[in-house]
């Protein structure tokens, strides 16, 4: 009798996984086997690799073998003799013509199975980390998070990936709606692992609302991100909101802007969040997200020459760069905006403070005022040779609305958003779009705000933030009214 105990430590945020196999042949305990997977690592692949390594270590002498694995997918797929035999008979090709995921490792397991009297597969229910995750799912469901007997309006499955420390990431989403399958993907040059997951969830929930055109949907969200599942199922989101997005220790919740939007969307619908990292589907989606992210990394690397050309264009005046930021000391409360402009190779800054406004309005105001200033310079013939204007901001509210075409759609729809709500801050969106229409070419780029790491344009962003706060903190008689602000 041979017994193989498989162990796995999968670290999706670091991009690799480790596996181990403890092999006992009769009464003899063999030396432990361990290894790691750096490329294309997934939880299931680590589990399969542990089993393969364990079987490689023993003689194919016709013994009976028991493999204990922390993956239900492995036990249900490889352990189901009929199912496994059919996959093998079909040359590891699915009915839809696609290749079976992890075909190389499954084929090796099949070869080992032929050389033994029998291989049985057992799920290791006592694996601590995996069991805790399942307990969390059960806890969320027992608290009324799920109604198993009611079919959802939409089931969302997704994967998100980042590549090393490059800041490049991507997500891939599938929305399963009765009678149809919708796919959404996106990629980003500057992000991190947690923001990538939250952005995927937010965009998926918005897409479900756009397709089905109503709120109050019953949505099942399958997330491979443990923090996202726990934030909902353990009530952390409500705790953070009640504490004004601060943790109990007093620290600000990281990515509070995205958590707030995620909570708003979950409140508008009946969302059941499930932790889903042990499935073939999650592996396939993760592979697609990783491919997107890697392609974006290669594109960024190829842009090195382009970046040098951009710096040269800034110096000769054919390109204008604007760094802008906004701040509200309270939200709402006194606020200010600031901008640093690179015009014809020279830098100039400007700022302004307001008596009562919001942070989002100040982010938009900086872009609106600065672009209007450039329109005046253009009308006076002072920047006729400018071919392009780049606005660099840490406001995802501003950058996403402009780069994804939301602001233009709001204008086209008389400032009514796809969810039926009226767009906010329409006075500033109108000014930004009008100026962008007047100038030859305007591009918006996002930069990570207040980053602890040295990133492109982080110094300029920090300076704009400092100037905006100084403008907001002026004596009241120096502040002006924000005429467009509405309580």
C-alpha positions in Angstrom: 0.0 0.0 0.0 1.3 3.4 -1.0 0.0 6.6 0.5 0.8 10.1 -0.8 -0.2 13.2 1.1 -0.1 16.3 -1.0 0.4 19.8 0.4 0.1 23.2 -1.4 0.8 26.8 -0.7 -0.5 28.9 -3.6 0.3 32.6 -3.5 -1.7 34.3 -6.4 -0.6 37.8 -5.4 3.1 36.8 -5.8 2.5 34.8 -8.9 3.9 31.4 -7.8 2.9 28.3 -5.9 4.7 25.6 -3.9 3.8 22.0 -3.5 5.0 19.0 -1.4 4.4 15.3 -1.2 4.8 13.0 1.8 5.1 9.4 0.5 4.7 6.3 2.6 5.4 2.9 1.1 4.1 0.3 3.6 5.8 1.2 6.9 8.6 3.1 5.2 8.4 7.0 5.1 10.3 8.3 2.1 12.1 11.7 2.1 9.7 14.6 1.6 9.4 15.9 -1.9 8.9 19.7 -2.5 9.1 22.1 -5.4 7.5 25.3 -6.7 5.9 26.5 -9.9 6.8 30.0 -11.0 5.1 30.3 -14.3 1.4 29.6 -14.9 0.9 28.7 -11.2 -2.6 27.9 -10.1 -3.9 26.1 -7.0 -5.0 23.1 -9.1 -1.8 22.9 -11.0 0.2 22.8 -7.7 -2.1 20.0 -6.4 -1.6 18.0 -9.6 2.2 18.6 -9.5 2.3 17.3 -5.9 0.5 14.1 -6.9 2.7 13.6 -10.0 5.9 14.1 -7.9 4.7 11.6 -5.3 3.9 9.0 -7.9 7.3 9.6 -9.7 9.1 8.8 -6.4 7.7 5.3 -6.1 8.2 2.2 -8.2 5.4 1.3 -10.6 5.1 -2.2 -9.2 1.4 -2.8 -9.2 0.7 -1.6 -5.7 -2.5 0.1 -4.6 -2.1 3.8 -4.1 -4.1 6.3 -2.1 -3.5 10.0 -2.9 -4.8 12.6 -0.4 -5.1 16.0 -2.0 -6.5 19.4 -0.8 -8.4 19.9 -4.1 -12.0 18.8 -4.6 -11.6 19.3 -8.3 -8.8 16.8 -8.5 -10.7 14.2 -6.5 -13.9 14.7 -8.6 -12.0 14.8 -11.9 -9.2 12.3 -11.6 -11.0 10.2 -9.0 -14.0 9.7 -11.2 -12.9 6.7 -13.2 -15.5 7.1 -16.0 -15.0 10.8 -16.3 -11.2 10.5 -16.4 -11.4 7.6 -18.9 -13.6 9.7 -21.2 -11.2 12.7 -21.1 -8.3 10.3 -22.0 -10.3 8.6 -24.7 -11.0 12.0 -26.3 -7.3 12.8 -26.4 -7.7 15.4 -23.6 -10.0 17.5 -25.7 -13.3 18.8 -24.4 -16.6 18.5 -26.2 -16.4 22.1 -27.4 -13.0 21.4 -29.0 -10.9 23.2 -26.3 -7.9 21.5 -24.7 -8.5 20.0 -21.2 -6.9 22.3 -18.7 -3.6 20.9 -17.2 -3.5 18.2 -19.9 0.2 17.5 -19.5 -0.1 16.6 -15.8 -3.3 14.7 -16.2 -1.7 12.6 -18.9 1.2 11.8 -16.6 -1.3 10.7 -13.9 -3.0 8.5 -16.4 0.3 6.8 -17.2 1.0 6.1 -13.6 -2.5 4.8 -13.0 -1.9 2.1 -15.7 1.0 0.7 -13.8 -0.8 0.2 -10.4 -3.5 -2.1 -9.3 -5.6 0.9 -8.4 -5.2 4.6 -7.5 -7.8 6.2 -5.2 -8.2 9.9 -4.5 -9.3 11.4 -1.2 -10.0 15.0 -0.3 -8.0 16.2 2.7 -10.7 17.8 4.8 -8.3 18.4 7.6 -6.0 20.7 5.6 -6.1 23.8 7.8 -6.0 26.7 5.4 -8.3 25.2 2.9 -10.8 24.1 5.6 -10.8 27.7 7.0 -11.8 29.0 3.6 -14.6 26.5 3.4 -15.7 27.4 6.9 -15.9 31.1 5.9 -18.1 30.2 2.9 -20.4 28.2 5.2 -20.5 31.0 7.7 -21.5 33.5 5.0 -24.3 31.2 3.7 -25.6 30.5 7.2 -26.0 34.2 7.8 -28.5 34.4 5.0 -26.0 35.4 2.3 -27.3 32.7 -0.1 -30.6 31.2 -1.2 -29.5 28.0 -2.9 -33.0 27.2 -4.2 -33.4 30.5 -6.1 -31.6 30.7 -9.5 -29.5 33.9 -9.8 -30.1 36.5 -12.4 -26.4 36.6 -13.1 -23.4 34.5 -12.0 -20.0 36.2 -12.2 -16.7 34.4 -12.4 -13.5 36.3 -12.9 -9.7 36.2 -12.5 -7.2 39.1 -12.0 -3.5 39.1 -12.5 -0.5 41.4 -12.1 3.0 40.8 -13.4 5.8 41.1 -11.0 6.5 44.5 -9.6 5.8 46.3 -12.9 2.4 47.6 -11.8 0.8 46.2 -14.9 -2.3 44.1 -14.4 -5.4 42.8 -16.1 -8.7 41.0 -15.4 -11.0 38.6 -17.3 -14.7 38.3 -16.4 -17.4 36.0 -17.5 -21.1 36.9 -16.7 -23.4 33.9 -16.9 -26.9 35.2 -17.6 -29.7 32.7 -18.4 -29.5 32.2 -22.1 -26.2 34.1 -22.7 -22.6 34.5 -21.8 -20.9 37.9 -21.7 -17.2 38.3 -21.4 -15.4 41.5 -20.2 -11.7 42.1 -19.9 -9.4 45.1 -19.3 -5.8 45.9 -18.6 -4.0 48.6 -16.7 -0.5 50.0 -16.7 -0.4 51.0 -13.0 -2.2 49.0 -10.4 -1.7 46.3 -7.7 -3.1 42.9 -6.9 -5.9 44.0 -4.6 -7.0 47.0 -6.8 -7.1 44.6 -9.8 -9.6 42.3 -8.0 -11.8 45.1 -6.7 -11.9 46.8 -10.1 -12.9 43.5 -11.8 -15.7 43.0 -9.3 -16.9 46.6 -9.7 -16.8 46.5 -13.5 -18.6 43.1 -13.5 -21.4 44.3 -11.3 -21.8 47.5 -13.4 -21.9 45.3 -16.6 -24.6 43.1 -15.1 -26.7 46.2 -14.3 -26.1 47.6 -17.9 -27.1 44.3 -19.5 -30.2 43.6 -17.4 -31.2 47.2 -16.9 -32.4 47.1 -13.4 -31.3 47.0 -9.8 -32.3 44.4 -7.2 -30.6 41.6 -9.1 -29.7 38.4 -7.5 -26.0 38.0 -8.3 -23.6 35.3 -7.4 -20.0 36.6 -7.4 -17.3 34.0 -7.5 -14.1 35.6 -6.4 -10.6 34.0 -6.0 -9.7 36.9 -3.7 -9.9 35.9 -0.1 -10.1 39.5 1.2 -13.0 40.3 -1.1 -15.0 37.3 0.1 -14.2 38.0 3.8 -15.0 41.7 3.5 -18.6 40.8 2.6 -19.2 37.6 4.4 -17.7 38.6 7.7 -19.2 42.1 7.7 -16.0 44.0 7.4 -17.4 46.3 4.7 -20.1 47.5 7.0 -17.7 47.9 9.9 -15.3 50.0 7.7 -18.2 52.1 6.5 -19.4 52.7 10.1 -15.9 53.7 11.1 -15.6 56.2 8.1 -13.3 53.7 6.3 -10.8 53.5 9.0 -9.7 50.2 10.7 -10.1 49.6 14.4 -6.4 50.5 14.8 -7.1 53.9 13.3 -5.3 53.2 10.0 -7.1 54.1 6.8 -8.6 51.2 4.9 -6.4 50.6 1.8 -8.2 51.1 -1.5 -11.1 52.8 0.4 -12.3 54.4 -2.8 -12.9 51.0 -4.5 -14.3 49.4 -1.4 -16.9 52.2 -1.1 -18.0 51.7 -4.7 -18.0 47.9 -4.3 -20.2 48.2 -1.2 -22.6 50.6 -3.0 -23.1 48.1 -5.8 -23.6 45.2 -3.5 -26.3 47.2 -1.6 -28.1 47.9 -4.8 -28.4 44.2 -5.6 -28.6 41.0 -3.7 -25.0 39.8 -4.0 -23.8 36.5 -2.7 -20.0 36.4 -2.7 -18.3 33.0 -2.8 -14.7 32.2 -2.4 -13.8 30.2 -5.6 -10.2 29.2 -6.1 -10.6 25.4 -6.5 -12.0 24.9 -9.9 -10.8 24.4 -13.5 -12.8 27.4 -14.6 -10.8 29.7 -12.2 -7.6 28.3 -13.7 -8.7 29.0 -17.2 -9.8 32.5 -16.4 -6.6 33.2 -14.5 -4.6 32.1 -17.5 -6.4 34.5 -19.7 -5.9 37.4 -17.2 -2.2 36.5 -17.0 -1.9 36.5 -20.8 -3.5 40.0 -20.9 -1.2 41.3 -18.2 1.9 39.9 -19.8 1.1 41.3 -23.2 0.6 44.7 -21.6 4.0 44.3 -19.9 5.6 43.6 -23.3 3.8 46.6 -24.8 5.1 48.9 -22.0 8.6 47.6 -22.5 8.3 48.3 -26.2 7.2 51.8 -25.4 10.6 52.7 -23.9 11.6 54.3 -27.2 8.2 56.1 -27.3 8.7 57.5 -23.8 12.0 59.0 -24.9 10.3 60.6 -27.8 7.6 61.9 -25.5 10.2 63.7 -23.3 11.7 65.2 -26.4 8.3 66.4 -27.5 7.7 68.1 -24.1 11.0 70.0 -24.5 10.3 71.2 -28.0 6.7 72.3 -27.2 4.8 69.9 -29.4 3.4 68.1 -26.3 2.0 69.7 -23.2 1.8 67.7 -19.9 -0.5 68.7 -17.1 -0.3 67.2 -13.6 -3.4 68.0 -11.5 -4.8 67.0 -8.2 -7.7 68.1 -5.9 -8.3 68.0 -2.2 -11.1 68.7 0.2 -10.2 69.1 3.9 -13.6 67.7 4.7 -15.9 66.1 2.3 -17.7 68.3 1.8 -15.8 71.2 3.2 -13.0 73.7 2.2 -11.2 72.4 -0.9 -8.6 73.3 -3.5 -7.0 72.2 -6.7 -3.6 72.5 -8.1 -1.9 71.9 -11.5 1.7 71.8 -12.8 1.9 72.5 -16.5 4.8 71.7 -18.8 4.4 74.2 -21.7 7.2 74.5 -24.3 9.7 72.8 -22.0 9.0 75.2 -19.0 7.0 74.4 -15.9 4.4 76.6 -14.2 2.0 75.9 -11.4 -1.4 77.3 -10.4 -3.9 76.6 -7.6 -7.1 77.9 -6.2 -9.2 77.3 -3.0 -12.9 77.1 -2.4 -15.1 77.6 0.6 -17.3 74.5 0.4 -16.9 71.7 -2.2 -16.1 68.0 -2.5 -12.9 66.1 -3.3 -14.3 64.8 -6.6 -15.2 68.4 -7.7 -11.7 69.6 -7.0 -10.2 66.7 -9.0 -12.4 67.7 -11.9 -12.0 71.5 -11.4 -8.2 71.2 -11.7 -8.6 69.6 -15.1 -11.4 71.9 -16.2 -9.6 75.1 -15.3 -6.2 74.1 -16.7 -7.7 72.8 -20.0 -9.7 76.1 -20.3 -6.4 78.0 -19.8 -4.8 76.0 -22.7 -7.8 76.7 -24.9 -7.3 80.5 -24.3 -3.6 80.1 -25.2 -4.5 78.3 -28.4 -7.1 81.0 -29.3 -4.3 83.6 -28.8 -2.0 81.7 -31.2 0.5 81.0 -28.4 0.4 77.2 -28.7 -0.4 76.5 -32.3 2.4 74.0 -32.6 1.0 71.7 -29.9 0.1 68.3 -31.2 -1.0 66.6 -28.0 -2.0 67.4 -24.4 -1.7 64.8 -21.6 -3.5 65.2 -18.3 -2.0 63.1 -15.5 -4.1 62.6 -12.4 -4.5 60.2 -9.5 -8.3 60.5 -9.7 -9.8 57.3 -11.2 -13.1 59.1 -11.2 -11.7 61.6 -13.8 -9.4 59.3 -15.8 -11.9 56.4 -16.1 -14.7 58.6 -17.2 -12.6 60.1 -19.9 -10.6 57.1 -21.1 -13.6 54.7 -21.1 -16.0 57.1 -22.8 -18.4 57.4 -19.9 -18.4 61.2 -19.8 -19.2 61.4 -23.5 -22.0 58.9 -23.1 -23.5 60.9 -20.2 -23.4 64.0 -22.4 -25.0 62.2 -25.3 -27.8 60.8 -23.0 -28.5 64.3 -21.6 -26.4 63.5 -18.5 -28.4 60.4 -17.5 -26.1 57.4 -16.7 -26.8 53.8 -17.8 -28.2 53.0 -14.4 -30.8 55.7 -14.8 -29.3 58.1 -12.2 -28.3 61.7 -13.1 -24.6 62.2 -13.5 -23.0 64.4 -10.8 -20.9 67.4 -11.4 -22.2 68.0 -14.9 -21.0 71.6 -15.0 -17.4 70.5 -14.8 -17.8 67.5 -17.1 -19.2 69.9 -19.7 -16.2 72.2 -19.4 -13.7 69.4 -19.6 -15.4 67.9 -22.7 -15.7 71.2 -24.4 -12.0 72.0 -23.9 -11.0 68.6 -25.0 -13.1 69.0 -28.2 -11.3 72.4 -28.9 -7.8 71.1 -28.5 -6.2 68.8 -31.1 -5.7 65.7 -28.9 -6.2 65.3 -25.2 -5.1 62.1 -23.4 -5.8 61.2 -19.7 -3.5 59.1 -17.7 -3.8 57.7 -14.2 -1.0 57.8 -11.7 -1.0 56.1 -8.3 -1.6 58.8 -5.7 0.7 59.2 -2.6 2.6 56.1 -3.5 5.3 54.8 -1.1 7.3 53.6 -4.1 9.2 55.6 -6.7 7.0 55.7 -9.7 6.8 57.8 -12.9 5.4 61.3 -12.0 4.9 60.5 -8.3 7.0 63.6 -7.4 4.7 65.8 -9.5 1.6 64.2 -8.1 2.8 64.8 -4.5 3.6 68.4 -5.3 0.1 69.0 -6.7 -1.4 67.3 -3.7 0.6 69.6 -1.4 -0.4 72.7 -3.4 -4.1 71.7 -3.5 -4.1 71.3 0.3 -2.4 74.6 0.8 -5.0 76.3 -1.4 -7.8 74.6 0.6 -6.2 75.6 3.9 -6.1 79.4 3.2 -8.0 81.8 5.4 -11.7 82.0 4.5 -11.5 85.4 3.0 -9.0 84.1 0.5 -11.4 81.3 -0.6 -14.0 81.6 -3.3 -17.4 80.0 -3.8 -17.8 76.9 -5.9 -20.8 78.0 -7.8 -21.5 74.6 -9.2 -21.5 72.8 -5.9 -24.9 71.4 -4.8 -25.6 70.0 -1.3 
